[in-house]
């Protein structure tokens, strides 16, 4: 699989704006497979929830403190360089690209817990022994997982629902660049052959894939005539990645052929930045149930239990990589990237500073890593939230060979601290867009030019690098059910049924100051309500032994027919039951 394309957009904007002033091959931007550790200016670190700074410039609110700006200025440009860069920004109205947030949401996508899948919820046979252990070997695949909830005419399964990729300001910037006398003829010709609208639309179609493969243990023990105990625990490998279809890759290759740089190992790049995987345990479920009502051919059981936070990654990065985001916001100093004295020269000399290309790549690959650290987190359970569940089982033997089996369950997950990602709120006032406020900043003096360029660079980081804060989160209530009809023929059982799942929206309870709650868009940092409806089936064969220690084998599968916020997934499995 070729995964480089998802990074194309993040690189695209600044990559081309640094190419347009040169007409030599060496100035073209290429994707290098190198280390992305930052030697750029890092204005924050750790996950301590830092307060806001309200810039003295009219209405221009940023998350950059005066000391941060001082650290940026310590590597400031010369007056000539600064004046030239501001001239380019003003000429192309480049600040308009920063009007809209790059992230539409920053919530971490979640998955339905494996203990809530239908074939691990219901025991689809009636001749239970005093003790029984079931082992499931399963594979669960989501080819197009949701980035977020779908809205009307806006499917949540494309990255364009999560990132503001189809930004009209980018189209406007490209149109203005094409007509500029500053760019060389080769680049102008390449830009004229680029269908920017089709490219951005295709980039916005990137999909999110998830795979879970492993074992699921289920122990059942009859305590007395009316009470029984159950324990469930999964152990599995989980992988998440970003990808495009073959047709989409061809479109992107064709549109960017004129800007291709040196060759690099695409698979190695993907495994380092775009594929996360881990191996570990999931949630341990412990339940005790007792029969409350019982008839000749039916019974209703009630019970409850604990959902223990045993989700733990034993290993990670077995196939790809795995890292957690820290709260760093590196500032890209444009003067440390571009040598403005070489722009427009007819020589083949590169316009980049000695380490300019490398710093540019580190900055944008770092932004890509921040995106991956949000989307691709492998959560094996409930993110270490302790839970309590209440459930009801109902069984009805309609005929000797025909039965109905169902379970209803509600789970309450207790709040705990976890890291979430935050972006500033967006003003709805059209007079308060970044470009309009930016254009009002004077630049007559050297100090004013410093402030203006510093703010532009800081705003770029603010959009590409969401803040990471530790907050207390309430994941909500979870309601799920599974019902099936079972036909028995000799030693064969055939089951078919439905399963539904609903999780209420997450809430942030504490961890942010009042100032931070006002400044950051907290609603976009948490998941909305999630829905899942599945069909499932199972074929089960019982084998009798002389010692009456029966064992059985089952084949099962389930598939999603409707969801919002989770994704249409498929599961297949084989189960082995041993009674003793």
C-alpha positions in Angstrom: 0.0 0.0 0.0 1.1 3.5 -0.8 0.4 5.9 2.1 2.3 9.0 1.1 -0.7 10.8 -0.3 -2.3 11.7 2.9 0.7 13.9 3.8 0.5 15.7 0.4 -2.0 18.3 1.5 0.0 19.2 4.7 3.1 19.7 2.7 1.4 21.3 -0.3 0.6 24.8 0.7 4.0 26.0 1.9 5.9 23.6 -0.3 4.6 25.3 -3.4 4.9 28.8 -2.0 8.6 28.1 -1.5 8.9 26.7 -5.0 7.3 29.5 -6.9 10.3 31.8 -6.7 12.7 29.3 -8.4 12.9 27.7 -11.8 15.5 25.1 -11.0 15.0 21.5 -10.1 16.9 21.7 -6.9 14.4 24.1 -5.4 11.5 21.6 -5.9 10.2 20.2 -2.6 10.7 16.4 -2.0 9.5 14.0 0.7 12.5 12.8 2.5 12.4 9.8 4.8 14.5 11.3 7.6 14.2 11.8 11.3 11.6 14.4 12.4 13.0 15.3 15.8 12.7 19.1 16.1 15.5 21.5 16.2 12.9 24.2 15.5 11.7 26.6 18.1 9.4 24.8 20.5 7.2 27.1 22.4 5.5 24.6 24.7 6.2 21.1 26.1 4.5 18.6 28.3 0.8 18.5 29.0 0.5 21.3 31.6 -2.5 23.4 30.8 -1.0 26.8 30.0 -3.1 29.9 30.2 -4.0 32.1 27.3 -2.5 35.3 26.1 -4.7 38.0 24.6 -2.5 39.9 22.2 -2.6 43.7 22.7 -3.3 44.1 19.0 -7.0 44.7 18.4 -9.0 41.5 18.7 -6.2 39.3 17.5 -6.3 36.4 20.0 -3.5 33.8 19.9 -2.2 31.2 22.2 1.3 32.6 22.1 2.7 34.4 25.1 5.0 37.4 24.9 7.9 35.3 26.1 7.1 32.9 23.2 7.3 35.7 20.7 10.6 36.8 22.3 12.0 33.4 21.6 10.9 33.6 18.0 12.5 37.0 17.6 15.7 35.8 19.1 16.2 34.2 15.6 14.6 37.0 13.8 15.2 38.0 10.2 17.1 40.9 8.9 14.9 44.0 8.2 15.3 43.3 4.4 14.3 39.7 4.7 11.4 40.5 6.9 10.1 43.2 4.7 10.4 40.9 1.6 8.5 38.1 3.3 5.7 40.4 4.5 5.5 41.7 0.9 5.0 38.2 -0.5 2.4 37.4 2.2 0.5 40.7 1.4 0.8 40.3 -2.4 -0.7 36.8 -2.5 -3.0 37.5 0.5 -1.5 34.3 2.0 -2.9 35.2 5.4 -6.4 34.3 4.0 -5.4 30.6 4.2 -5.2 31.0 7.9 -8.7 32.3 8.2 -10.3 28.9 8.7 -9.1 26.2 11.1 -7.3 23.3 9.6 -9.0 20.9 12.0 -12.8 20.7 11.8 -12.6 18.4 14.9 -10.0 17.1 17.2 -11.9 14.3 18.9 -10.1 10.9 19.1 -12.1 8.3 17.1 -13.2 5.4 19.3 -14.3 1.9 18.5 -17.1 -0.3 19.9 -15.6 -2.4 22.7 -15.2 -6.1 21.7 -17.0 -7.2 24.9 -20.1 -5.6 23.3 -20.1 -7.5 20.1 -23.1 -9.8 19.7 -21.3 -13.2 19.3 -19.4 -12.6 22.6 -22.5 -11.4 24.4 -24.9 -14.3 24.0 -24.3 -18.0 24.6 -26.4 -19.5 21.8 -27.0 -22.9 23.2 -29.2 -24.1 26.0 -27.4 -27.2 27.4 -24.9 -25.4 29.6 -22.6 -27.3 31.9 -21.6 -26.3 35.5 -18.4 -24.8 34.1 -17.6 -23.9 30.5 -14.8 -22.0 28.8 -15.1 -20.6 25.3 -12.2 -19.3 23.2 -12.9 -17.1 20.2 -10.4 -16.5 17.4 -11.6 -13.5 15.6 -10.9 -10.8 13.0 -12.7 -7.4 13.0 -12.1 -5.1 10.0 -13.4 -1.6 9.4 -12.4 -0.6 5.8 -13.9 2.9 6.1 -14.0 3.9 9.7 -15.6 7.2 10.7 -13.4 10.2 11.5 -16.4 11.7 13.1 -20.2 11.7 13.0 -21.8 12.0 9.5 -23.9 15.1 8.9 -26.5 15.6 6.1 -24.7 15.2 2.8 -21.3 15.2 4.6 -20.2 11.6 5.3 -17.9 11.2 8.3 -15.9 8.5 6.6 -13.7 10.9 4.6 -10.9 12.9 6.1 -12.5 16.1 4.6 -15.1 15.8 7.4 -12.3 16.1 10.0 -9.8 18.4 8.2 -10.6 21.5 6.3 -8.9 20.3 3.2 -11.2 21.8 0.6 -10.5 25.3 1.7 -11.5 27.8 -1.0 -8.7 30.2 0.1 -6.2 27.7 -1.2 -7.8 27.8 -4.6 -7.7 31.6 -4.5 -4.0 31.6 -3.5 -3.1 29.3 -6.4 -5.0 31.5 -8.8 -3.1 34.6 -7.6 0.2 32.8 -7.8 -0.3 31.7 -11.4 -0.6 35.4 -12.4 2.4 36.6 -10.5 5.5 37.8 -12.3 7.6 36.5 -9.4 7.4 32.9 -10.4 9.5 31.2 -13.0 8.1 29.9 -16.3 8.5 26.2 -15.4 6.6 26.5 -12.2 3.9 28.7 -13.9 3.4 26.0 -16.5 3.2 23.3 -13.9 0.6 25.3 -11.9 -1.5 25.9 -15.0 -1.7 22.1 -15.5 -2.8 21.5 -12.0 -6.5 21.1 -11.3 -6.4 22.3 -7.7 -10.2 21.7 -7.1 -10.0 18.1 -8.2 -6.8 17.6 -6.2 -8.2 18.9 -3.0 -11.4 17.0 -3.5 -9.4 13.8 -3.9 -7.3 14.5 -0.9 -10.4 15.0 1.1 -11.6 11.5 0.2 -8.8 9.8 2.2 -10.1 6.9 4.3 -9.4 5.6 7.8 -8.9 1.8 8.2 -8.9 -0.3 11.3 -8.1 -4.0 12.0 -8.4 -6.0 15.2 -7.3 -9.7 15.2 -6.9 -11.9 18.3 -8.4 -14.1 21.0 -11.4 -13.7 23.2 -11.8 -15.7 26.4 -15.2 -16.3 28.0 -15.6 -18.3 31.2 -19.1 -19.4 32.5 -19.7 -20.9 35.9 -23.0 -22.0 37.5 -22.9 -21.2 41.2 -26.3 -22.7 42.1 -29.7 -23.4 40.5 -30.4 -19.7 40.0 -27.1 -17.9 39.9 -24.2 -17.9 37.5 -20.9 -16.0 37.0 -19.2 -14.9 33.7 -15.8 -13.4 32.9 -14.6 -12.1 29.5 -11.3 -10.8 28.4 -9.9 -10.1 24.9 -6.3 -10.2 23.8 -5.6 -8.8 20.3 -3.5 -6.9 17.8 -4.9 -3.6 16.7 -3.8 -1.5 13.7 -5.0 1.8 12.3 -3.9 3.6 9.2 -4.8 6.3 6.6 -5.1 5.4 2.9 -6.5 6.1 -0.5 -8.1 3.9 -3.2 -6.1 3.0 -6.2 -8.1 5.4 -8.4 -7.5 8.3 -6.0 -3.8 7.6 -5.8 -3.6 7.8 -9.6 -5.4 11.2 -9.6 -3.0 12.6 -7.0 0.0 11.2 -8.8 -1.2 12.7 -12.1 -1.9 16.1 -10.6 1.4 16.4 -8.7 3.6 14.8 -11.3 5.2 18.2 -12.1 6.1 18.7 -8.4 7.5 15.3 -7.7 10.9 15.3 -5.9 13.5 12.7 -5.3 12.5 9.1 -4.8 12.0 7.8 -1.3 10.8 4.6 0.4 7.0 5.2 0.6 6.4 2.0 2.7 9.0 3.0 5.2 7.5 6.5 5.5 4.1 5.1 6.0 5.2 2.7 8.7 7.0 5.6 10.5 4.2 8.1 10.3 0.8 6.7 9.0 0.4 3.2 10.5 -0.1 2.7 14.2 -0.4 -0.8 15.8 -0.3 -2.4 19.2 -0.7 -5.8 20.9 -2.4 -6.0 24.2 -5.4 -6.9 26.5 -8.8 -5.3 26.4 -11.4 -4.7 29.1 -12.0 -7.4 31.6 -15.8 -7.9 32.2 -17.0 -9.7 35.4 -20.7 -10.4 35.8 -23.0 -12.2 38.2 -26.6 -12.9 37.2 -29.5 -14.6 38.9 -32.9 -15.8 37.7 -35.7 -13.5 38.9 -38.6 -15.0 37.0 -38.9 -18.4 35.6 -41.6 -20.4 33.8 -41.8 -23.9 32.3 -40.0 -22.8 29.1 -38.7 -19.3 29.9 -36.7 -17.3 32.4 -35.6 -13.7 33.0 -32.2 -13.0 34.7 -30.9 -9.8 36.1 -27.4 -9.0 37.1 -24.5 -6.6 37.1 -20.8 -6.4 37.3 -17.6 -4.5 36.7 -15.7 -3.4 33.6 -12.1 -3.4 34.8 -9.5 -1.2 33.1 -7.2 -4.0 32.1 -6.6 -2.5 28.6 -2.9 -2.5 28.4 -0.5 -2.5 25.4 2.0 -5.3 25.8 3.9 -4.3 22.7 3.4 -1.6 20.0 5.0 -0.7 16.7 5.2 -4.4 15.5 4.3 -3.5 11.9 4.1 0.3 11.9 4.8 2.8 14.7 3.2 4.1 17.8 3.7 7.4 19.7 1.7 9.7 21.8 1.5 13.4 21.2 3.1 15.8 23.6 2.1 19.4 23.8 4.8 20.9 21.6 4.2 23.8 19.2 7.3 24.3 17.1 7.5 27.7 15.3 8.7 27.6 11.7 11.0 30.6 11.3 10.6 31.4 7.6 14.0 33.2 7.6 15.7 30.0 8.7 14.1 28.2 5.7 14.3 30.6 2.8 17.2 32.7 1.6 15.3 35.7 0.2 18.5 37.0 -1.4 18.5 34.1 -3.9 14.9 34.5 -4.9 14.6 35.5 -8.5 18.2 34.7 -9.4 18.8 33.1 -12.7 21.4 30.7 -11.3 20.7 27.1 -10.3 21.4 27.9 -6.7 18.8 26.7 -4.2 16.7 29.4 -2.5 16.8 27.4 0.7 19.0 28.1 3.7 21.6 25.3 4.4 19.2 23.5 6.7 16.0 25.1 5.3 14.6 22.2 3.4 15.3 19.9 6.4 13.6 22.2 8.8 10.6 22.7 6.5 10.2 18.9 6.2 10.5 18.4 9.9 7.9 21.0 10.6 5.3 19.6 8.3 6.0 15.9 9.0 5.7 16.9 12.7 2.2 18.3 11.8 1.4 15.1 10.1 2.6 13.2 13.2 0.3 15.3 15.4 -2.6 14.3 13.1 -1.7 10.6 13.3 -1.3 10.8 17.1 -4.9 12.0 17.3 -6.6 9.7 14.7 -4.6 6.5 15.0 -4.5 5.9 18.8 -5.1 2.2 19.4 -7.6 2.0 22.3 -7.9 -1.6 23.4 -10.8 -1.0 25.8 -12.4 2.0 27.4 -9.2 4.0 27.6 -8.7 2.7 31.2 -12.1 4.0 32.5 -13.5 1.8 35.2 -17.1 0.8 34.4 -20.2 -0.6 36.1 -22.8 -2.5 34.1 -26.4 -3.7 34.7 -27.9 -6.3 32.4 -30.9 -8.5 31.8 -31.0 -11.8 30.0 -34.2 -13.3 28.6 -34.6 -16.9 27.3 -37.7 -18.4 25.7 -37.9 -22.0 24.5 -40.6 -21.5 21.9 -40.5 -25.1 20.7 -38.2 -28.0 21.5 -36.0 -27.1 18.5 -36.6 -23.3 18.4 -35.6 -20.7 21.0 -35.3 -16.9 21.5 -32.3 -15.4 23.4 -31.6 -11.8 24.2 -29.6 -9.5 26.4 -30.0 -5.9 27.3 -27.2 -4.0 29.0 -26.4 -0.5 30.3 -22.8 0.5 31.2 -21.7 3.5 33.2 -18.1 4.5 32.7 -16.5 6.5 35.6 -14.7 9.7 34.8 -10.9 9.8 34.7 -8.1 12.0 33.3 -6.9 11.6 29.8 -5.2 13.7 27.1 -7.5 15.5 24.6 -6.6 17.9 21.7 -7.8 21.5 21.5 -8.0 24.2 18.8 -9.2 27.8 19.4 -12.8 28.8 18.8 -13.5 30.4 15.5 -15.2 33.8 15.5 -18.4 33.9 13.4 -17.9 37.7 12.8 -16.8 38.2 9.2 -14.9 41.3 10.2 -12.8 39.3 12.6 -11.1 36.9 10.2 -7.4 36.4 10.7 -6.5 38.0 7.3 -8.6 41.2 8.0 -7.1 41.6 11.5 -3.6 40.8 10.2 -3.9 43.3 7.4 -4.7 46.0 10.0 -1.5 45.5 11.9 0.9 48.3 10.9 4.3 47.4 9.5 5.9 50.8 9.1 8.7 50.3 11.7 11.1 47.4 12.2 9.4 46.4 15.5 6.0 46.3 13.9 7.3 44.1 11.1 8.7 41.7 13.7 5.4 41.5 15.5 3.5 41.0 12.2 5.7 38.2 10.9 5.9 36.5 14.3 2.1 36.4 14.5 1.8 34.9 11.0 4.3 32.2 11.9 2.6 31.5 15.3 -0.9 31.3 13.6 0.3 28.7 11.2 1.5 26.6 14.1 -1.7 27.2 16.0 -3.7 25.7 13.1 -1.4 22.7 12.4 -0.5 21.7 16.0 -3.6 21.3 18.3 -2.8 21.7 22.0 -2.7 18.6 24.2 -4.2 19.1 27.7 -4.9 16.6 30.5 -8.6 16.8 31.4 -11.1 14.7 33.3 -13.5 13.1 30.8 -16.8 11.4 31.3 -17.2 9.0 28.4 -21.0 8.7 28.8 -23.5 5.9 29.2 -23.5 2.9 26.8 -26.7 1.0 25.9 -26.3 -2.2 23.9 -28.4 -5.2 23.2 -28.3 -8.5 21.2 -31.2 -10.7 20.3 -31.3 -13.9 18.2 -33.5 -16.8 17.1 -31.9 -20.3 17.4 -32.9 -23.4 15.4 -31.6 -26.7 16.7 -31.2 -29.8 14.4 -29.7 -32.8 16.1 -26.3 -31.6 17.3 -26.3 -28.4 15.1 -27.4 -25.0 16.3 -28.2 -22.2 13.8 -28.5 -18.6 15.1 -29.4 -15.3 13.5 -30.1 -12.0 15.2 -29.5 -8.2 15.6 -27.4 -6.1 17.9 -27.7 -2.4 18.7 -25.3 0.0 20.4 -25.6 3.6 21.6 -23.1 5.7 23.5 -23.9 9.2 24.8 -21.6 12.1 24.0 -18.4 12.6 26.0 -18.1 15.5 28.4 -15.2 17.4 29.9 -15.7 17.7 33.6 -12.6 19.5 34.7 -9.0 20.3 33.9 -9.4 23.6 32.0 -9.5 27.1 33.4 -12.4 29.3 32.6 -10.2 31.3 30.3 -9.2 28.1 28.5 -12.8 27.0 28.1 -13.7 30.3 26.5 -10.7 30.3 24.2 -10.7 26.6 23.1 -13.5 24.9 21.2 -14.1 22.1 23.8 -17.1 20.7 21.8 -14.8 19.7 19.0 -12.4 17.9 21.4 -14.9 15.2 22.5 -16.9 12.6 20.6 -20.6 13.1 19.9 -23.2 10.4 20.4 -22.4 7.1 18.6 -24.7 4.6 17.0 -24.2 1.0 15.7 -26.7 -1.6 14.4 -25.5 -5.0 13.3 -26.7 -8.3 11.9 -25.1 -11.5 13.1 -25.2 -15.2 12.7 -23.6 -18.4 14.0 -23.4 -22.1 13.1 -22.6 -24.3 16.1 -21.8 -28.0 16.3 -21.8 -30.0 19.5 -19.7 -33.1 19.9 -20.6 -35.6 22.7 -17.9 -37.7 24.4 -18.2 -40.8 26.6 -17.2 -38.8 29.7 -19.9 -36.3 28.9 -17.2 -33.6 28.7 -18.8 -32.2 25.6 -17.0 -29.8 23.4 -18.2 -27.8 20.4 -17.1 -25.6 17.5 -18.8 -22.6 16.1 -18.4 -20.3 13.1 -19.8 -16.8 13.4 -19.9 -13.5 11.6 -21.4 -10.0 12.0 -21.8 -7.0 9.9 -22.9 -3.4 10.4 -26.0 -2.2 8.5 -26.2 1.3 9.9 -23.9 3.4 12.1 -23.0 7.0 12.9 -19.6 7.8 14.3 -18.0 4.4 14.4 -17.9 2.9 10.9 -19.3 -0.1 9.0 -17.2 -3.1 10.2 -17.2 -6.8 9.6 -16.3 -9.6 12.0 -15.6 -13.3 11.5 -14.6 -15.8 14.1 -14.4 -19.4 15.1 -15.2 -20.5 18.7 -14.2 -23.6 20.7 -16.3 -24.5 23.7 -15.2 -26.9 26.4 -17.5 -28.1 29.3 -16.0 -29.5 32.4 
